[in-house]
Amino acid sequence: MMITPTARLERLLRSARWGLAHGLGPRDLVPMLERLLAAAPRGSDARLLAERHLARLLVSRHPFRAARLAREALAVAEDEQTYAVLGIAHTLLGNFRSARRAYYRGLALDPGSVCCLHNLGHLLDVAFERPAAALPYLASAHRALPDEPEVAASYAHALGRAGELERARVLLRGALGGAADAADRLLAEWVGDDTEV
């Protein structure tokens, strides 16, 4: 008995949903989603699921492909997580204006998106050399995830570069588990060796 394309698509979709629900790693999940992507018609829910999740899984190693997948998904349905992935992909590719635009679009959909807040703030601080403009975004991300060291370090980086050295020092020491010497060394690197921290 031959399996119809519709039955095959349903089976692939069920497998992908099962893999996502059970937290399979990229080694298993990427091939499942690739098969689903190949079988699903453009604009379908199955293809949207495959595009969104493949973009997330591939962004760090294949940012160009992740950006393309994210754009295709966003053409069907907008969501802040896919804009965040698109922003990360553009950042990795050096397309900073496109990354900034993606993060702003994500925040328009969900002003509390920690990923968009953190990454936009870090981008404004580092790529655009605008640490003061980054502070509101990084402060919001830090309020949402106060125990996340990466967010705290990004916030401390912008604070230090914006001239708020004492606040940066306290925040960075906390992020590094109280390691005062390491925090002071990092802060001196970030703001310049000639600035007394």
PyMOL commands that set and color helices and strands:
alter all, ss='L'
color gray80, all
select helices_A, chain A and resi 5-21+26-39+45-58+63-76+80-93+96-109+114-126+131-144+149-161+165-175+180-191
alter helices_A, ss='H'
color red, helices_A
deselect
rebuild
show_as cartoon
